[in-house]
């Protein structure tokens, strides 16, 4: 995971974190976040839209390369 820009302070807007396929399944808080800013772990689906927002802290996660296409389609039946 890599932070876009600098680490946010308590008074700044939530950060944007770029993730890769090796970071999946994605959850927040992520391992690089300080312990004092912890909240309950929540798993986020970043694959469908290429982006996900944590409902607790507002951190936005972006999947490098964008959304991934589904492996199976309804028409394949």
N, C-alpha and C positions, 0 to 999 in steps of 0.2 A: 504494500500500500504506500502511496506517496501523497503527501499533503500538497495541495495547490496553494502556493503563496506561503505566508508565514503562519505559525501557530496562533490561533485566536486567543484573545484575552477574554476574561469573564464578561466584559462589557461589549465585545465586538459581535458581529454577526456569526452564525454557525459556519463551520468550515466546509470545504468541498474536498472529498477524498477520492482519488482515482484508484480503482481496484482492477486486478487482472483475474483471469480464470483460475489461477492458483490460489486466490483468496476466497474462492467459493467453497462451501456455502458461506455467505456473507452475514455477519452479525455485528451489532453495535451494543455496547461500546467495543471498539476494536482494540487489539492488544497494545497499540501505541498510545492509547489515551491514558492520561494520568488517573490514578486510583481515586482522587478526590472528586473527579467528575463522573463517577460511575452511576449507572442506573440499571434497572433490570435488563438482562440480555434479551434482545429481540432479533429474530432472523429476518432479513430483508431480501425480497425478490428483485434483484437488480438485472437479471437476465432478460426478462420480458420487455422492458421499456428502455434498458440501457442506463437507468438511473433509479435511485430510490432515496427516500427521505426518512430519517429516523423520527418516529413519532415522539420520542422522549426529549432528545437534545437538539433536533433540527439539523444534524449533520447530513449533508447531501453526499451520496456515494454515486460515482459514475464509473461504468464499466468501460475499460479501455477497448476501443474498437466498436463500441455501441451495443445495441440489443442483439441478442442471438436468436436465430430462427429456430423454430421448433423442429425436432428431429422427425416427428410424425405428423401427418396431416389427416384431417377427417376424410378426405377423398381417397386415401390409400386403402380403405376397407374393401 
